[in-house]
Amino acid sequence: MLPGFKHLGLLLSKIEDVLYRFVFNHWISRLDAEKCHNATMKTLHLISQVPGLTSVLRVFFSGSVGSYSSGWVGNAEGLKGLARPVPGYLGLAAGMDKDALAPAQFTAFGFAFVEVGTVTPRPQPGNDKPRLWRILPLRAVRNRMGFNNRGAEEIARRLRKLRSSRAGRSLVLGVNLGKNKTTDLNDAVEDYRISARLLAKYADYLVINVSSPNTPGLRSLQSTQQLRQIAQAVITSARKSANRQVPVLVKLAPDLEDAQLIELADLVKEVGLAGVIATNTTINHDFGEGGLSGAPLKERALQVVRLLRAQIGEDYLIIGCGGIEDAASAREFLDAGADLLEAFTAMIYQGPSFAGRINKQLSADLPALPLRRAGKA
């Protein structure tokens, strides 16, 4: 990277940060949250259709023309089952780019990897509106979206197009899988199996989402017997479809009792899952229906990460998620035992430079971070 471009990018990033906070406080925060989300995704999708415009985003928001983080996590063989190293610690959590409209554009914002979805086998509109709210004093978001998405076949088409380009193949991409609302809980295994078959060939990792509070009965699938069947189905279907071993993780709720988390950690090892995402949104709040994400979730998410790391040992991947707002909170999750991190609520409050800023700070501090896990395949 040319020094001039680097300094220009950093300057633009600082200007953007100040402008975004002003615009958010005086305008965006007063607008409907879901309309803002939809407008953002439509804009990013339009940007993805214009050659070269994503590179401009990368300069403006992440201060980089090329790689958005100089700190590669893992070795040449990848990180605990991932097929390749990850160019930074912090990635985009599922829920932002539900339909795989703009994964490359989010990496231009500085996210080291992107998790799209949640994807269900059949398209569905989600729950009735309103279903997305900002809790401004807490820097939090409440949602009861209900897995609104275009369905696995459409997402597969988009990911196939993405992976057809060199730039698209370079992205580290996760796909989050759920079940349709109309599918009986007894038939949930088949929903996860179908989506895994359609999407595994495009994914660096898959995530079994059985912890969203917004699909009736879904969290009951976190019971060990039902999750065992789902995990086995996804692992087998993904391997057959992709003709390789695709890492499969499970995303768990922060509201589970510690004893339940220990049982599920043992299940991860038993069935051959690659690891865990800790955690999903919480229903432990007084704001109404739906799950809460953002700053209030951090302490419980940290507790869950510590507990899971102690239970599953060093050989399984843990992605910490919940309340990460800056480099300091990111380091707390790494110190607690997380290998990688995910966020997106903080980006709503801080703007597009959020992820690039954290990944750069973590990259600069790499020698001081707990890399004992990152070097293990």
N, C-alpha and C positions, 0 to 999 in steps of 0.2 A: 504494500500500500504506500502511495506517495505521501510524504509527511504533510504536504499542504492539504490534501484531502482529509487526512486524519484530524488535523486541527480544525478544519472547516466543519467536519462532522460533529466534533465535540462542542464547538461553539453553537451550531444549529440545534444540537440536542438540549443545551442549557436554555436557549431562547424558547424552544418548544415547551420545555418543562414549566417555565414561568407563564407562558401564554396559556397553556392548557389549564393550569390551576385557576387562572383568572376566569377563563371561559367556563370551566366546570362550576365554579362557585357562583357565578352570576347568571349562567344560562342553562347549561346542560342539567344541573341538579334540579332544575324546575320543570324539566320535560319528562314525559312518560318514559320509564326505564326501558320497556321492551321496544318502543318505537326508536329510541336511540340505538339500541342494540341492532335492530334490523337495518337501520340506515347505515351503521358502521359496516355491517357485513356486506350490504349491497355495494357500498363504495369500494371496499377492498376487493370484491369480486370484479368490479369494473376495472380497477387498477391492474388486476391480474391479466386482463385481456389486452393491455397495452405494452408492447415490448419495451423493455428498458425502464419502465416506471417503478418496478419493484426495486431496482438498484438505486434509484433516487431515494426511495423510502429508506433503504438501508443506510445511505449516507446521512440523511436528515435525522433519523430517529435513533439509530444505534451507533452512529459515528464511525461507520466502517464500510468500506467498499467491498471487501471480501468476507472472510470469516468474521462472525459476530462475536466470537470469544476466542482468545488465544489459549485458554485452558481446556485441554481435551481430557475428559473423564474416562478412565479405563485404558486398556492397552489395545494393541492392534486386533486382538481377538474379540474386543468388545468388553462389556461390563456385565458380569454375572448372567450370561445367557444372551445378551444383546449381541447382534452379529458384528457390530462396529462400535468404536468409541463415540462418545457424545461431545459435541463442541461447547460444553458449558454445563453448569449444574441445573439451571432453572428453565423449565419448559412451561408450555401453556396447558392448563388443565382442561379436561373435557367440559363441554357446556357452552363454551364461547363459539367455536366453529362447529356447530352441530352437523352441518351438511357438507363439510369439506369444501367450502367455497374459497378459502384463502389461506391454506396452510403456509405457503411460501411467503406470503405477505407478513404473517406473524413472525416468521424467522427473521424477516427484514427489520422487525421491531426489536430484535435482540433475543427472542426466545431460542434456547438451544435445541429444543425439540417441540413438537406439537402433537397433542392428542385430540383427535376429532371425535364427534359424537356427543351424546350417546345415540347409537344407530340401532334401529329395530328392523326385523325382517320386512315388514310391510310399512308403507308410509302412514303417519298418523299426525293429526293436528295438535295433539297435546290437550291440556286442560283448558277450561274456559278462562277468558280474560276478565279482569286483570290478574296477572300471575307472576309479575316481577316488580319488586320494590327495592329502592335504596333505603337503608337505615343510616342516614347521614351522620348523626352524632357518634355512631359506633364504627364508622367506616366498614359497613357490612351491607350485604344484599340478601334479601329473602326471595326465594323463588318457589313456585309450584307449577313449573312449566309442563312436566308430564311427558318428557321424551318426544317433543315435537321434532320431526325429521322427515326427510324425503324417502327413507327406506333403503335397505341394504343394496338393492340392485342399482339405484341411482348413485349412491355413494361410491359403489364399486366402479361405475362408469367414470366418475370424476377422478377417482384415485388412479385408475388405469391411464387416463390422460395425463395426470400429474407425473406419474412415474415414467411416461414415455419420453420425457426430456431429461437431459443430463442434470439440470438444476433440480428437477423434481426428484430424481433418484438420489440426490445427495442429502435430502432431508431425512432426519430421524423422526419417524412418524408412528404414533400409536393410534389404535382404533378402539373406542369404548363401545361395548356391546350391551344391549338391554333387551327386555321382552316387550312385546306389544301389550297394551292395556287390555285388549279383548282376548288375549290368550289366557286360558285357564292356568292357574299355578301348577296343576299337575302335568301340563303340557309345556312348561317353560323350557325344559331341556332342548326341545326341538327348535325353539326360537333362537337360542344361542348357537346351536349347531349350524343352522342355516346361515346365519350372519357370519360365523367363522369361516364357513366354506366359501362364501362370496368375497370376503374381505382380507383373509389371511395373507394372500399372495402379495398384497400391497403394503403390509404392515411390518414395522420393525418389532412391534409387540402388540398384543391384544389385551384388553381389560374386561373382565367380567364385572358388570355393574349390577350388584344385588342389594345396593345400599341406598338408592335414592328413596326419599320419603314420599315421592309424588306420584308413584304408580301403586294403586291399592294392592297390598299384600306382598309387594316385592321384597321388603326387608325380611320376610319370613324365609326367603330362599337362602339367607345366611346360616340357616341351620346346617349342621355338618352333613347330614345325609343328603339333603337336596343339593347343596353346593358341591358335594362330591360327584354327583351324577352330572351336573352342569360342567364342572371343570374337566372331567374325563371326556365328555362329549366335545368340548371346545378344543382341547389339546389334540385329540384324535382327528377331528375334522380339519383343523388348521394345518396339521402336518401333512395330511393327504392332499389338501388343496394346494399348499405352497411348495410341496415336495422338499420341505426342510423343517427343522424343529423351530417353531415360532414361539418365543417366550409368551406365556400367558400369566397375567397377574389378576388378582381379585381386589376390588375396591371395597373397603369396609367402612361401616358407619362409626362415628365417634361415640354414639350413644349405647353401644354394646357394653355389657359388663366385662370386667377384666377376665373373669373366668371364661366367658364366651370367646373373647379374643385369643386366649391361650389355646382353646380347643381348635379354633380356626387356624392358628399358626401351625399347630400339629398337622392339620389337614393339608395345609400348603405343602409340607414336606412329604406327606403320605402319597398324594396324588401326582406330585411332580410339577406343581405350579412354579413359575420363576420367582414369584414374590408377591408383594402387597402394595397397594396404594393406601396410605393412611393420612387423611381420611376424607370421606364425603361430607356433605352438609349435616348440620345438627338440627334436631327438632326440640332441643332443650332451650327454648326461648318462649317469650310471651307476646310475640308479635302477630300471631295468627297461624294459619296453615302454611305448610311448606318448610323447606330447609334453609337454614341461615349459614352464610359463608362470610369469610372476612376475618377481621381482627378478633372478634369474640371467640373464635374457634381455636385460636393458637394454643392455649395452655393444654386443652384436652388432646388436641392433635399431637402435641409433643409427648404427652404421657403415653399415648397409643404407640407412637414410634418407639419409645424406649422399651415398652413392654414387649412389643413384637420382636425387636432386635434381640432382646435377652432370650426370647423363646425360640426363635428360628436360627440363631447363630449368624455367622458371617457370610455364608455362602448363598444367601437369598437376597434378591433385590428389594429394597424398600424405597418407595417414592413418597416423600413427605409433602403433605398438602393441607393447608388450612391456616390462614392468618399470616402468611409470609408477606411482609410489606417493605423490607429493606434488607441490606446485607447482614445486619445484626441478627434479625429474626431468621434469615436463611442459615446463618452459621449455627444458631441454636438447634435447628433441625438436623444439620449435618453432625453436630456434636452428639445429638440424641441417638444417632444411628442411621439416619437416612443416607442413601447413596445419591439420589437425585431429588429434585424438588419440582413442584408444580404450583401455579397460581394463576388467577386472573381477576379476582375481585379487586385487588390492589391496583391493577391497571386501570380499572374504571375510575378510581379516585385520583390516580397519579398521572395517567396518560401513557402514550405509546412508548416513551423512553424508559419506562419502569424496568422492563426485563433486561434491556441492554445495560442499564446502569448497574444492576445487581450482578449480572454475569461478569462484567468488567471488574467490579470490586472483588468478587470472589476469585477471579482469575489472578488478580494482582496478589492475593493472599494465599495462593495455592500451597506454598510450603508450610503454612501454619494450619492448614485444614486437615481433617482426618482422612487421609488418602489410603489408609491401611486396607480399606475395603475396595477402593476403586481399582486397584491393581489385580484383583482376583477375578478370574474368569468363571 
